[in-house]
Amino acid sequence: MGQQRMHWDEICRSDEYKGRWVALDECRSDEETGGVTEGAVVDVDDDLVELCARIRESDRKNCAILFCDPSGEQ
């Protein structure tokens, strides 16, 4: 999967990511809440264990992995 930089609210609205675990690299966070506001989507999976295994095997070591709640909440 190629890196596509997106805002978290865009990710949550996308049918491709809803209800799935999303690995983000080069994240930006909200200073007040500490929540991720955007990042480069590097991988996605329905299964958290599978996603974590792929990330561990890759060169990426500083990814944030977040669940894209189908309701759109972070």
Predicted model as a PDB file, atoms N, CA, C, CB and O in Angstrom, pLDDT in the B-factor column:
MODEL        1                                                                  
ATOM      1  N   MET A   1       0.859  -1.185   0.000  1.00 53.00           N  
ATOM      2  CA  MET A   1       0.000   0.000   0.000  1.00 53.00           C  
ATOM      3  C   MET A   1       0.894   1.233   0.000  1.00 53.00           C  
ATOM      4  CB  MET A   1      -0.972   0.006   1.235  1.00 53.00           C  
ATOM      5  O   MET A   1       1.834   1.326   0.790  1.00 53.00           O  
ATOM      6  N   GLY A   2       0.602   2.174  -0.883  1.00 55.00           N  
ATOM      7  CA  GLY A   2       1.363   3.414  -0.933  1.00 55.00           C  
ATOM      8  C   GLY A   2       0.932   4.364   0.167  1.00 55.00           C  
ATOM      9  O   GLY A   2      -0.143   4.230   0.752  1.00 55.00           O  
ATOM     10  N   GLN A   3       1.799   5.327   0.431  1.00 71.00           N  
ATOM     11  CA  GLN A   3       1.473   6.296   1.470  1.00 71.00           C  
ATOM     12  C   GLN A   3       0.569   7.377   0.911  1.00 71.00           C  
ATOM     13  CB  GLN A   3       2.746   6.916   2.056  1.00 71.00           C  
ATOM     14  O   GLN A   3       0.893   8.031  -0.080  1.00 71.00           O  
ATOM     15  N   GLN A   4      -0.555   7.551   1.553  1.00 76.00           N  
ATOM     16  CA  GLN A   4      -1.488   8.598   1.179  1.00 76.00           C  
ATOM     17  C   GLN A   4      -1.779   9.410   2.428  1.00 76.00           C  
ATOM     18  CB  GLN A   4      -2.801   8.012   0.554  1.00 76.00           C  
ATOM     19  O   GLN A   4      -2.417   8.916   3.358  1.00 76.00           O  
ATOM     20  N   ARG A   5      -1.316  10.652   2.457  1.00 87.00           N  
ATOM     21  CA  ARG A   5      -1.503  11.512   3.630  1.00 87.00           C  
ATOM     22  C   ARG A   5      -2.951  12.000   3.656  1.00 87.00           C  
ATOM     23  CB  ARG A   5      -0.507  12.724   3.611  1.00 87.00           C  
ATOM     24  O   ARG A   5      -3.464  12.541   2.677  1.00 87.00           O  
ATOM     25  N   MET A   6      -3.599  11.790   4.820  1.00 94.00           N  
ATOM     26  CA  MET A   6      -5.004  12.159   4.945  1.00 94.00           C  
ATOM     27  C   MET A   6      -5.265  12.695   6.340  1.00 94.00           C  
ATOM     28  CB  MET A   6      -5.921  10.954   4.644  1.00 94.00           C  
ATOM     29  O   MET A   6      -4.548  12.374   7.287  1.00 94.00           O  
ATOM     30  N   HIS A   7      -6.303  13.517   6.457  1.00 95.00           N  
ATOM     31  CA  HIS A   7      -6.784  13.957   7.763  1.00 95.00           C  
ATOM     32  C   HIS A   7      -7.617  12.816   8.346  1.00 95.00           C  
ATOM     33  CB  HIS A   7      -7.624  15.295   7.657  1.00 95.00           C  
ATOM     34  O   HIS A   7      -8.265  12.073   7.608  1.00 95.00           O  
ATOM     35  N   TRP A   8      -7.595  12.680   9.685  1.00 94.00           N  
ATOM     36  CA  TRP A   8      -8.308  11.579  10.329  1.00 94.00           C  
ATOM     37  C   TRP A   8      -9.799  11.610  10.015  1.00 94.00           C  
ATOM     38  CB  TRP A   8      -8.096  11.627  11.836  1.00 94.00           C  
ATOM     39  O   TRP A   8     -10.412  10.558   9.836  1.00 94.00           O  
ATOM     40  N   ASP A   9     -10.395  12.804   9.946  1.00 92.00           N  
ATOM     41  CA  ASP A   9     -11.827  12.862   9.634  1.00 92.00           C  
ATOM     42  C   ASP A   9     -12.116  12.365   8.222  1.00 92.00           C  
ATOM     43  CB  ASP A   9     -12.347  14.290   9.795  1.00 92.00           C  
ATOM     44  O   ASP A   9     -13.178  11.792   7.977  1.00 92.00           O  
ATOM     45  N   GLU A  10     -11.182  12.575   7.284  1.00 94.00           N  
ATOM     46  CA  GLU A  10     -11.339  12.028   5.926  1.00 94.00           C  
ATOM     47  C   GLU A  10     -11.290  10.503   5.960  1.00 94.00           C  
ATOM     48  CB  GLU A  10     -10.236  12.577   4.982  1.00 94.00           C  
ATOM     49  O   GLU A  10     -12.079   9.826   5.300  1.00 94.00           O  
ATOM     50  N   ILE A  11     -10.350   9.980   6.738  1.00 93.00           N  
ATOM     51  CA  ILE A  11     -10.209   8.535   6.865  1.00 93.00           C  
ATOM     52  C   ILE A  11     -11.497   7.933   7.414  1.00 93.00           C  
ATOM     53  CB  ILE A  11      -9.014   8.181   7.774  1.00 93.00           C  
ATOM     54  O   ILE A  11     -11.985   6.925   6.903  1.00 93.00           O  
ATOM     55  N   CYS A  12     -12.042   8.549   8.450  1.00 91.00           N  
ATOM     56  CA  CYS A  12     -13.261   8.030   9.088  1.00 91.00           C  
ATOM     57  C   CYS A  12     -14.480   8.081   8.175  1.00 91.00           C  
ATOM     58  CB  CYS A  12     -13.552   8.809  10.348  1.00 91.00           C  
ATOM     59  O   CYS A  12     -15.413   7.297   8.350  1.00 91.00           O  
ATOM     60  N   ARG A  13     -14.486   8.984   7.211  1.00 92.00           N  
ATOM     61  CA  ARG A  13     -15.611   9.078   6.270  1.00 92.00           C  
ATOM     62  C   ARG A  13     -15.472   8.104   5.100  1.00 92.00           C  
ATOM     63  CB  ARG A  13     -15.726  10.501   5.737  1.00 92.00           C  
ATOM     64  O   ARG A  13     -16.443   7.851   4.387  1.00 92.00           O  
ATOM     65  N   SER A  14     -14.276   7.560   4.899  1.00 93.00           N  
ATOM     66  CA  SER A  14     -14.010   6.691   3.761  1.00 93.00           C  
ATOM     67  C   SER A  14     -14.509   5.271   4.012  1.00 93.00           C  
ATOM     68  CB  SER A  14     -12.518   6.674   3.452  1.00 93.00           C  
ATOM     69  O   SER A  14     -14.183   4.666   5.033  1.00 93.00           O  
ATOM     70  N   ASP A  15     -15.296   4.744   3.087  1.00 93.00           N  
ATOM     71  CA  ASP A  15     -15.783   3.370   3.212  1.00 93.00           C  
ATOM     72  C   ASP A  15     -14.638   2.362   3.209  1.00 93.00           C  
ATOM     73  CB  ASP A  15     -16.754   3.053   2.081  1.00 93.00           C  
ATOM     74  O   ASP A  15     -14.771   1.267   3.756  1.00 93.00           O  
ATOM     75  N   GLU A  16     -13.518   2.726   2.597  1.00 93.00           N  
ATOM     76  CA  GLU A  16     -12.346   1.846   2.541  1.00 93.00           C  
ATOM     77  C   GLU A  16     -11.774   1.564   3.936  1.00 93.00           C  
ATOM     78  CB  GLU A  16     -11.265   2.470   1.653  1.00 93.00           C  
ATOM     79  O   GLU A  16     -11.206   0.497   4.168  1.00 93.00           O  
ATOM     80  N   TYR A  17     -11.921   2.511   4.857  1.00 95.00           N  
ATOM     81  CA  TYR A  17     -11.294   2.396   6.170  1.00 95.00           C  
ATOM     82  C   TYR A  17     -12.272   2.159   7.322  1.00 95.00           C  
ATOM     83  CB  TYR A  17     -10.514   3.628   6.446  1.00 95.00           C  
ATOM     84  O   TYR A  17     -11.854   1.692   8.381  1.00 95.00           O  
ATOM     85  N   LYS A  18     -13.542   2.461   7.151  1.00 94.00           N  
ATOM     86  CA  LYS A  18     -14.523   2.314   8.235  1.00 94.00           C  
ATOM     87  C   LYS A  18     -14.537   0.895   8.783  1.00 94.00           C  
ATOM     88  CB  LYS A  18     -15.920   2.692   7.744  1.00 94.00           C  
ATOM     89  O   LYS A  18     -14.595  -0.079   8.033  1.00 94.00           O  
ATOM     90  N   GLY A  19     -14.483   0.798  10.128  1.00 95.00           N  
ATOM     91  CA  GLY A  19     -14.536  -0.502  10.785  1.00 95.00           C  
ATOM     92  C   GLY A  19     -13.253  -1.298  10.687  1.00 95.00           C  
ATOM     93  O   GLY A  19     -13.240  -2.498  10.961  1.00 95.00           O  
ATOM     94  N   ARG A  20     -12.161  -0.632  10.295  1.00 97.00           N  
ATOM     95  CA  ARG A  20     -10.881  -1.319  10.117  1.00 97.00           C  
ATOM     96  C   ARG A  20      -9.794  -0.628  10.932  1.00 97.00           C  
ATOM     97  CB  ARG A  20     -10.487  -1.362   8.626  1.00 97.00           C  
ATOM     98  O   ARG A  20      -9.957   0.515  11.359  1.00 97.00           O  
ATOM     99  N   TRP A  21      -8.691  -1.328  11.141  1.00 97.00           N  
ATOM    100  CA  TRP A  21      -7.507  -0.780  11.796  1.00 97.00           C  
ATOM    101  C   TRP A  21      -6.633  -0.117  10.742  1.00 97.00           C  
ATOM    102  CB  TRP A  21      -6.718  -1.887  12.559  1.00 97.00           C  
ATOM    103  O   TRP A  21      -6.387  -0.688   9.680  1.00 97.00           O  
ATOM    104  N   VAL A  22      -6.169   1.086  11.037  1.00 96.00           N  
ATOM    105  CA  VAL A  22      -5.400   1.884  10.077  1.00 96.00           C  
ATOM    106  C   VAL A  22      -4.050   2.225  10.695  1.00 96.00           C  
ATOM    107  CB  VAL A  22      -6.172   3.187   9.673  1.00 96.00           C  
ATOM    108  O   VAL A  22      -3.984   2.740  11.811  1.00 96.00           O  
ATOM    109  N   ALA A  23      -2.972   1.936   9.967  1.00 96.00           N  
ATOM    110  CA  ALA A  23      -1.620   2.297  10.405  1.00 96.00           C  
ATOM    111  C   ALA A  23      -1.232   3.608   9.721  1.00 96.00           C  
ATOM    112  CB  ALA A  23      -0.584   1.155  10.071  1.00 96.00           C  
ATOM    113  O   ALA A  23      -1.271   3.729   8.497  1.00 96.00           O  
ATOM    114  N   LEU A  24      -0.859   4.576  10.543  1.00 96.00           N  
ATOM    115  CA  LEU A  24      -0.482   5.900  10.044  1.00 96.00           C  
ATOM    116  C   LEU A  24       0.972   6.193  10.404  1.00 96.00           C  
ATOM    117  CB  LEU A  24      -1.416   6.995  10.623  1.00 96.00           C  
ATOM    118  O   LEU A  24       1.415   5.906  11.516  1.00 96.00           O  
ATOM    119  N   ASP A  25       1.698   6.759   9.466  1.00 94.00           N  
ATOM    120  CA  ASP A  25       3.077   7.182   9.688  1.00 94.00           C  
ATOM    121  C   ASP A  25       3.127   8.693   9.544  1.00 94.00           C  
ATOM    122  CB  ASP A  25       4.065   6.483   8.690  1.00 94.00           C  
ATOM    123  O   ASP A  25       2.237   9.297   8.944  1.00 94.00           O  
ATOM    124  N   GLU A  26       4.169   9.301  10.096  1.00 92.00           N  
ATOM    125  CA  GLU A  26       4.354  10.754  10.010  1.00 92.00           C  
ATOM    126  C   GLU A  26       3.099  11.489  10.492  1.00 92.00           C  
ATOM    127  CB  GLU A  26       4.692  11.171   8.559  1.00 92.00           C  
ATOM    128  O   GLU A  26       2.594  12.386   9.818  1.00 92.00           O  
ATOM    129  N   CYS A  27       2.612  11.099  11.654  1.00 94.00           N  
ATOM    130  CA  CYS A  27       1.372  11.649  12.198  1.00 94.00           C  
ATOM    131  C   CYS A  27       1.540  13.070  12.729  1.00 94.00           C  
ATOM    132  CB  CYS A  27       0.855  10.755  13.300  1.00 94.00           C  
ATOM    133  O   CYS A  27       2.617  13.477  13.165  1.00 94.00           O  
ATOM    134  N   ARG A  28       0.457  13.786  12.676  1.00 94.00           N  
ATOM    135  CA  ARG A  28       0.323  15.068  13.363  1.00 94.00           C  
ATOM    136  C   ARG A  28      -0.778  14.903  14.387  1.00 94.00           C  
ATOM    137  CB  ARG A  28       0.011  16.244  12.364  1.00 94.00           C  
ATOM    138  O   ARG A  28      -1.780  14.231  14.146  1.00 94.00           O  
ATOM    139  N   SER A  29      -0.571  15.540  15.556  1.00 94.00           N  
ATOM    140  CA  SER A  29      -1.534  15.407  16.646  1.00 94.00           C  
ATOM    141  C   SER A  29      -2.076  16.756  17.062  1.00 94.00           C  
ATOM    142  CB  SER A  29      -0.900  14.713  17.839  1.00 94.00           C  
ATOM    143  O   SER A  29      -1.423  17.785  16.884  1.00 94.00           O  
ATOM    144  N   ASP A  30      -3.269  16.743  17.616  1.00 93.00           N  
ATOM    145  CA  ASP A  30      -3.879  17.933  18.191  1.00 93.00           C  
ATOM    146  C   ASP A  30      -3.177  18.203  19.520  1.00 93.00           C  
ATOM    147  CB  ASP A  30      -5.436  17.755  18.381  1.00 93.00           C  
ATOM    148  O   ASP A  30      -3.102  17.319  20.373  1.00 93.00           O  
ATOM    149  N   GLU A  31      -2.671  19.401  19.697  1.00 93.00           N  
ATOM    150  CA  GLU A  31      -1.919  19.737  20.910  1.00 93.00           C  
ATOM    151  C   GLU A  31      -2.773  19.675  22.169  1.00 93.00           C  
ATOM    152  CB  GLU A  31      -1.321  21.118  20.778  1.00 93.00           C  
ATOM    153  O   GLU A  31      -2.270  19.338  23.240  1.00 93.00           O  
ATOM    154  N   GLU A  32      -4.043  19.991  22.054  1.00 94.00           N  
ATOM    155  CA  GLU A  32      -4.924  19.990  23.227  1.00 94.00           C  
ATOM    156  C   GLU A  32      -5.349  18.582  23.645  1.00 94.00           C  
ATOM    157  CB  GLU A  32      -6.156  20.827  22.945  1.00 94.00           C  
ATOM    158  O   GLU A  32      -5.321  18.245  24.828  1.00 94.00           O  
ATOM    159  N   THR A  33      -5.738  17.773  22.678  1.00 93.00           N  
ATOM    160  CA  THR A  33      -6.278  16.455  23.000  1.00 93.00           C  
ATOM    161  C   THR A  33      -5.253  15.333  22.891  1.00 93.00           C  
ATOM    162  CB  THR A  33      -7.433  16.154  22.103  1.00 93.00           C  
ATOM    163  O   THR A  33      -5.417  14.276  23.501  1.00 93.00           O  
ATOM    164  N   GLY A  34      -4.198  15.563  22.115  1.00 91.00           N  
ATOM    165  CA  GLY A  34      -3.208  14.515  21.873  1.00 91.00           C  
ATOM    166  C   GLY A  34      -3.656  13.516  20.829  1.00 91.00           C  
ATOM    167  O   GLY A  34      -2.910  12.596  20.492  1.00 91.00           O  
ATOM    168  N   GLY A  35      -4.862  13.682  20.312  1.00 92.00           N  
ATOM    169  CA  GLY A  35      -5.383  12.771  19.286  1.00 92.00           C  
ATOM    170  C   GLY A  35      -4.754  13.025  17.933  1.00 92.00           C  
ATOM    171  O   GLY A  35      -4.385  14.154  17.609  1.00 92.00           O  
ATOM    172  N   VAL A  36      -4.635  11.980  17.152  1.00 93.00           N  
ATOM    173  CA  VAL A  36      -4.070  12.089  15.808  1.00 93.00           C  
ATOM    174  C   VAL A  36      -5.034  12.862  14.913  1.00 93.00           C  
ATOM    175  CB  VAL A  36      -3.776  10.684  15.213  1.00 93.00           C  
ATOM    176  O   VAL A  36      -6.232  12.579  14.883  1.00 93.00           O  
ATOM    177  N   THR A  37      -4.499  13.837  14.187  1.00 95.00           N  
ATOM    178  CA  THR A  37      -5.327  14.622  13.275  1.00 95.00           C  
ATOM    179  C   THR A  37      -5.074  14.271  11.814  1.00 95.00           C  
ATOM    180  CB  THR A  37      -5.079  16.097  13.494  1.00 95.00           C  
ATOM    181  O   THR A  37      -5.955  14.451  10.972  1.00 95.00           O  
ATOM    182  N   GLU A  38      -3.886  13.776  11.508  1.00 96.00           N  
ATOM    183  CA  GLU A  38      -3.588  13.355  10.139  1.00 96.00           C  
ATOM    184  C   GLU A  38      -2.339  12.506  10.118  1.00 96.00           C  
ATOM    185  CB  GLU A  38      -3.422  14.568   9.214  1.00 96.00           C  
ATOM    186  O   GLU A  38      -1.567  12.474  11.077  1.00 96.00           O  
ATOM    187  N   GLY A  39      -2.156  11.821   9.006  1.00 96.00           N  
ATOM    188  CA  GLY A  39      -0.971  10.995   8.831  1.00 96.00           C  
ATOM    189  C   GLY A  39      -0.988  10.346   7.470  1.00 96.00           C  
ATOM    190  O   GLY A  39      -1.959  10.446   6.720  1.00 96.00           O  
ATOM    191  N   ALA A  40       0.113   9.674   7.166  1.00 95.00           N  
ATOM    192  CA  ALA A  40       0.230   8.944   5.912  1.00 95.00           C  
ATOM    193  C   ALA A  40      -0.268   7.521   6.146  1.00 95.00           C  
ATOM    194  CB  ALA A  40       1.704   8.950   5.382  1.00 95.00           C  
ATOM    195  O   ALA A  40       0.293   6.789   6.962  1.00 95.00           O  
ATOM    196  N   VAL A  41      -1.312   7.134   5.438  1.00 95.00           N  
ATOM    197  CA  VAL A  41      -1.861   5.786   5.570  1.00 95.00           C  
ATOM    198  C   VAL A  41      -0.868   4.820   4.926  1.00 95.00           C  
ATOM    199  CB  VAL A  41      -3.289   5.673   4.904  1.00 95.00           C  
ATOM    200  O   VAL A  41      -0.607   4.894   3.725  1.00 95.00           O  
ATOM    201  N   VAL A  42      -0.314   3.908   5.743  1.00 94.00           N  
ATOM    202  CA  VAL A  42       0.677   2.968   5.227  1.00 94.00           C  
ATOM    203  C   VAL A  42       0.163   1.539   5.141  1.00 94.00           C  
ATOM    204  CB  VAL A  42       1.899   3.003   6.087  1.00 94.00           C  
ATOM    205  O   VAL A  42       0.717   0.722   4.405  1.00 94.00           O  
ATOM    206  N   ASP A  43      -0.901   1.230   5.894  1.00 95.00           N  
ATOM    207  CA  ASP A  43      -1.475  -0.115   5.832  1.00 95.00           C  
ATOM    208  C   ASP A  43      -2.835  -0.083   6.523  1.00 95.00           C  
ATOM    209  CB  ASP A  43      -0.525  -1.178   6.499  1.00 95.00           C  
ATOM    210  O   ASP A  43      -3.126   0.818   7.309  1.00 95.00           O  
ATOM    211  N   VAL A  44      -3.650  -1.068   6.220  1.00 96.00           N  
ATOM    212  CA  VAL A  44      -4.986  -1.166   6.810  1.00 96.00           C  
ATOM    213  C   VAL A  44      -5.394  -2.632   6.832  1.00 96.00           C  
ATOM    214  CB  VAL A  44      -6.028  -0.306   6.015  1.00 96.00           C  
ATOM    215  O   VAL A  44      -5.027  -3.396   5.939  1.00 96.00           O  
ATOM    216  N   ASP A  45      -6.157  -3.028   7.857  1.00 97.00           N  
ATOM    217  CA  ASP A  45      -6.597  -4.423   7.949  1.00 97.00           C  
ATOM    218  C   ASP A  45      -7.796  -4.504   8.881  1.00 97.00           C  
ATOM    219  CB  ASP A  45      -5.445  -5.346   8.452  1.00 97.00           C  
ATOM    220  O   ASP A  45      -7.981  -3.651   9.748  1.00 97.00           O  
ATOM    221  N   ASP A  46      -8.608  -5.539   8.692  1.00 97.00           N  
ATOM    222  CA  ASP A  46      -9.716  -5.811   9.604  1.00 97.00           C  
ATOM    223  C   ASP A  46      -9.196  -6.428  10.901  1.00 97.00           C  
ATOM    224  CB  ASP A  46     -10.749  -6.744   8.941  1.00 97.00           C  
ATOM    225  O   ASP A  46      -9.830  -6.318  11.950  1.00 97.00           O  
ATOM    226  N   ASP A  47      -8.042  -7.074  10.817  1.00 98.00           N  
ATOM    227  CA  ASP A  47      -7.471  -7.818  11.939  1.00 98.00           C  
ATOM    228  C   ASP A  47      -6.263  -7.068  12.501  1.00 98.00           C  
ATOM    229  CB  ASP A  47      -7.065  -9.248  11.499  1.00 98.00           C  
ATOM    230  O   ASP A  47      -5.254  -6.897  11.817  1.00 98.00           O  
ATOM    231  N   LEU A  48      -6.378  -6.622  13.755  1.00 98.00           N  
ATOM    232  CA  LEU A  48      -5.299  -5.860  14.393  1.00 98.00           C  
ATOM    233  C   LEU A  48      -4.010  -6.671  14.482  1.00 98.00           C  
ATOM    234  CB  LEU A  48      -5.725  -5.412  15.789  1.00 98.00           C  
ATOM    235  O   LEU A  48      -2.927  -6.130  14.260  1.00 98.00           O  
ATOM    236  N   VAL A  49      -4.111  -7.952  14.802  1.00 97.00           N  
ATOM    237  CA  VAL A  49      -2.925  -8.803  14.936  1.00 97.00           C  
ATOM    238  C   VAL A  49      -2.175  -8.897  13.610  1.00 97.00           C  
ATOM    239  CB  VAL A  49      -3.322 -10.211  15.422  1.00 97.00           C  
ATOM    240  O   VAL A  49      -0.950  -8.785  13.574  1.00 97.00           O  
ATOM    241  N   GLU A  50      -2.910  -9.101  12.532  1.00 97.00           N  
ATOM    242  CA  GLU A  50      -2.288  -9.181  11.206  1.00 97.00           C  
ATOM    243  C   GLU A  50      -1.599  -7.867  10.833  1.00 97.00           C  
ATOM    244  CB  GLU A  50      -3.341  -9.540  10.145  1.00 97.00           C  
ATOM    245  O   GLU A  50      -0.478  -7.861  10.323  1.00 97.00           O  
ATOM    246  N   LEU A  51      -2.277  -6.776  11.092  1.00 97.00           N  
ATOM    247  CA  LEU A  51      -1.711  -5.462  10.777  1.00 97.00           C  
ATOM    248  C   LEU A  51      -0.436  -5.221  11.580  1.00 97.00           C  
ATOM    249  CB  LEU A  51      -2.739  -4.347  11.061  1.00 97.00           C  
ATOM    250  O   LEU A  51       0.574  -4.790  11.024  1.00 97.00           O  
ATOM    251  N   CYS A  52      -0.474  -5.495  12.873  1.00 95.00           N  
ATOM    252  CA  CYS A  52       0.713  -5.304  13.718  1.00 95.00           C  
ATOM    253  C   CYS A  52       1.872  -6.179  13.256  1.00 95.00           C  
ATOM    254  CB  CYS A  52       0.381  -5.612  15.181  1.00 95.00           C  
ATOM    255  O   CYS A  52       3.022  -5.739  13.263  1.00 95.00           O  
ATOM    256  N   ALA A  53       1.581  -7.409  12.857  1.00 95.00           N  
ATOM    257  CA  ALA A  53       2.632  -8.309  12.373  1.00 95.00           C  
ATOM    258  C   ALA A  53       3.302  -7.745  11.128  1.00 95.00           C  
ATOM    259  CB  ALA A  53       2.054  -9.699  12.076  1.00 95.00           C  
ATOM    260  O   ALA A  53       4.526  -7.791  11.008  1.00 95.00           O  
ATOM    261  N   ARG A  54       2.511  -7.214  10.200  1.00 95.00           N  
ATOM    262  CA  ARG A  54       3.102  -6.632   8.982  1.00 95.00           C  
ATOM    263  C   ARG A  54       3.934  -5.400   9.305  1.00 95.00           C  
ATOM    264  CB  ARG A  54       2.003  -6.266   7.975  1.00 95.00           C  
ATOM    265  O   ARG A  54       5.012  -5.206   8.742  1.00 95.00           O  
ATOM    266  N   ILE A  55       3.429  -4.565  10.216  1.00 94.00           N  
ATOM    267  CA  ILE A  55       4.165  -3.353  10.579  1.00 94.00           C  
ATOM    268  C   ILE A  55       5.486  -3.740  11.250  1.00 94.00           C  
ATOM    269  CB  ILE A  55       3.315  -2.449  11.521  1.00 94.00           C  
ATOM    270  O   ILE A  55       6.521  -3.135  10.969  1.00 94.00           O  
ATOM    271  N   ARG A  56       5.457  -4.741  12.132  1.00 93.00           N  
ATOM    272  CA  ARG A  56       6.687  -5.197  12.794  1.00 93.00           C  
ATOM    273  C   ARG A  56       7.714  -5.689  11.792  1.00 93.00           C  
ATOM    274  CB  ARG A  56       6.374  -6.305  13.791  1.00 93.00           C  
ATOM    275  O   ARG A  56       8.912  -5.466  11.968  1.00 93.00           O  
ATOM    276  N   GLU A  57       7.252  -6.360  10.738  1.00 94.00           N  
ATOM    277  CA  GLU A  57       8.147  -6.910   9.714  1.00 94.00           C  
ATOM    278  C   GLU A  57       8.644  -5.848   8.737  1.00 94.00           C  
ATOM    279  CB  GLU A  57       7.439  -8.008   8.948  1.00 94.00           C  
ATOM    280  O   GLU A  57       9.593  -6.087   7.991  1.00 94.00           O  
ATOM    281  N   SER A  58       8.024  -4.704   8.738  1.00 91.00           N  
ATOM    282  CA  SER A  58       8.406  -3.636   7.807  1.00 91.00           C  
ATOM    283  C   SER A  58       9.485  -2.756   8.430  1.00 91.00           C  
ATOM    284  CB  SER A  58       7.175  -2.781   7.415  1.00 91.00           C  
ATOM    285  O   SER A  58       9.904  -2.969   9.568  1.00 91.00           O  
ATOM    286  N   ASP A  59       9.918  -1.778   7.669  1.00 87.00           N  
ATOM    287  CA  ASP A  59      10.907  -0.805   8.154  1.00 87.00           C  
ATOM    288  C   ASP A  59      10.257   0.274   9.008  1.00 87.00           C  
ATOM    289  CB  ASP A  59      11.641  -0.159   6.977  1.00 87.00           C  
ATOM    290  O   ASP A  59      10.960   1.102   9.586  1.00 87.00           O  
ATOM    291  N   ARG A  60       8.952   0.283   9.099  1.00 86.00           N  
ATOM    292  CA  ARG A  60       8.238   1.316   9.846  1.00 86.00           C  
ATOM    293  C   ARG A  60       8.196   0.954  11.323  1.00 86.00           C  
ATOM    294  CB  ARG A  60       6.809   1.504   9.297  1.00 86.00           C  
ATOM    295  O   ARG A  60       7.710  -0.113  11.697  1.00 86.00           O  
ATOM    296  N   LYS A  61       8.705   1.843  12.150  1.00 81.00           N  
ATOM    297  CA  LYS A  61       8.764   1.555  13.578  1.00 81.00           C  
ATOM    298  C   LYS A  61       8.013   2.565  14.426  1.00 81.00           C  
ATOM    299  CB  LYS A  61      10.187   1.498  14.021  1.00 81.00           C  
ATOM    300  O   LYS A  61       7.897   2.376  15.637  1.00 81.00           O  
ATOM    301  N   ASN A  62       7.501   3.627  13.832  1.00 88.00           N  
ATOM    302  CA  ASN A  62       6.835   4.683  14.600  1.00 88.00           C  
ATOM    303  C   ASN A  62       5.422   4.956  14.105  1.00 88.00           C  
ATOM    304  CB  ASN A  62       7.648   5.960  14.540  1.00 88.00           C  
ATOM    305  O   ASN A  62       4.993   6.109  14.049  1.00 88.00           O  
ATOM    306  N   CYS A  63       4.711   3.921  13.752  1.00 92.00           N  
ATOM    307  CA  CYS A  63       3.350   4.092  13.257  1.00 92.00           C  
ATOM    308  C   CYS A  63       2.360   4.187  14.417  1.00 92.00           C  
ATOM    309  CB  CYS A  63       2.970   2.934  12.326  1.00 92.00           C  
ATOM    310  O   CYS A  63       2.531   3.563  15.464  1.00 92.00           O  
ATOM    311  N   ALA A  64       1.337   4.976  14.194  1.00 94.00           N  
ATOM    312  CA  ALA A  64       0.179   4.972  15.076  1.00 94.00           C  
ATOM    313  C   ALA A  64      -0.836   4.034  14.429  1.00 94.00           C  
ATOM    314  CB  ALA A  64      -0.413   6.435  15.296  1.00 94.00           C  
ATOM    315  O   ALA A  64      -1.077   4.100  13.224  1.00 94.00           O  
ATOM    316  N   ILE A  65      -1.424   3.167  15.235  1.00 96.00           N  
ATOM    317  CA  ILE A  65      -2.448   2.261  14.717  1.00 96.00           C  
ATOM    318  C   ILE A  65      -3.745   2.597  15.429  1.00 96.00           C  
ATOM    319  CB  ILE A  65      -2.053   0.748  14.924  1.00 96.00           C  
ATOM    320  O   ILE A  65      -3.857   2.486  16.650  1.00 96.00           O  
ATOM    321  N   LEU A  66      -4.722   3.012  14.631  1.00 96.00           N  
ATOM    322  CA  LEU A  66      -6.006   3.480  15.168  1.00 96.00           C  
ATOM    323  C   LEU A  66      -7.155   2.709  14.530  1.00 96.00           C  
ATOM    324  CB  LEU A  66      -6.181   4.998  14.927  1.00 96.00           C  
ATOM    325  O   LEU A  66      -7.078   2.286  13.377  1.00 96.00           O  
ATOM    326  N   PHE A  67      -8.220   2.537  15.303  1.00 97.00           N  
ATOM    327  CA  PHE A  67      -9.422   1.915  14.777  1.00 97.00           C  
ATOM    328  C   PHE A  67     -10.313   2.992  14.188  1.00 97.00           C  
ATOM    329  CB  PHE A  67     -10.168   1.118  15.873  1.00 97.00           C  
ATOM    330  O   PHE A  67     -10.607   3.994  14.840  1.00 97.00           O  
ATOM    331  N   CYS A  68     -10.733   2.783  12.968  1.00 95.00           N  
ATOM    332  CA  CYS A  68     -11.618   3.728  12.288  1.00 95.00           C  
ATOM    333  C   CYS A  68     -13.052   3.312  12.613  1.00 95.00           C  
ATOM    334  CB  CYS A  68     -11.360   3.754  10.721  1.00 95.00           C  
ATOM    335  O   CYS A  68     -13.646   2.473  11.936  1.00 95.00           O  
ATOM    336  N   ASP A  69     -13.579   3.915  13.654  1.00 89.00           N  
ATOM    337  CA  ASP A  69     -14.920   3.614  14.142  1.00 89.00           C  
ATOM    338  C   ASP A  69     -15.957   3.911  13.056  1.00 89.00           C  
ATOM    339  CB  ASP A  69     -15.227   4.426  15.422  1.00 89.00           C  
ATOM    340  O   ASP A  69     -15.976   5.018  12.518  1.00 89.00           O  
ATOM    341  N   PRO A  70     -16.804   2.961  12.729  1.00 81.00           N  
ATOM    342  CA  PRO A  70     -17.824   3.189  11.702  1.00 81.00           C  
ATOM    343  C   PRO A  70     -18.744   4.378  12.024  1.00 81.00           C  
ATOM    344  CB  PRO A  70     -18.660   1.934  11.529  1.00 81.00           C  
ATOM    345  O   PRO A  70     -19.337   4.967  11.120  1.00 81.00           O  
ATOM    346  N   SER A  71     -18.859   4.727  13.308  1.00 77.00           N  
ATOM    347  CA  SER A  71     -19.698   5.863  13.671  1.00 77.00           C  
ATOM    348  C   SER A  71     -19.001   7.192  13.413  1.00 77.00           C  
ATOM    349  CB  SER A  71     -20.100   5.768  15.127  1.00 77.00           C  
ATOM    350  O   SER A  71     -19.620   8.252  13.497  1.00 77.00           O  
ATOM    351  N   GLY A  72     -17.680   7.127  13.091  1.00 54.00           N  
ATOM    352  CA  GLY A  72     -16.935   8.349  12.796  1.00 54.00           C  
ATOM    353  C   GLY A  72     -16.308   8.998  14.012  1.00 54.00           C  
ATOM    354  O   GLY A  72     -15.736  10.083  13.904  1.00 54.00           O  
ATOM    355  N   GLU A  73     -16.404   8.348  15.186  1.00 56.00           N  
ATOM    356  CA  GLU A  73     -15.812   8.913  16.393  1.00 56.00           C  
ATOM    357  C   GLU A  73     -14.374   8.444  16.546  1.00 56.00           C  
ATOM    358  CB  GLU A  73     -16.634   8.530  17.631  1.00 56.00           C  
ATOM    359  O   GLU A  73     -14.021   7.342  16.127  1.00 56.00           O  
ATOM    360  N   GLN A  74     -13.545   9.296  17.155  1.00 53.00           N  
ATOM    361  CA  GLN A  74     -12.150   8.940  17.379  1.00 53.00           C  
ATOM    362  C   GLN A  74     -11.974   8.408  18.772  1.00 53.00           C  
ATOM    363  CB  GLN A  74     -11.234  10.134  17.149  1.00 53.00           C  
ATOM    364  O   GLN A  74     -10.862   8.049  19.160  1.00 53.00           O  
TER     365      GLN A  74                                                      
ENDMDL                                                                          
END                                                                             
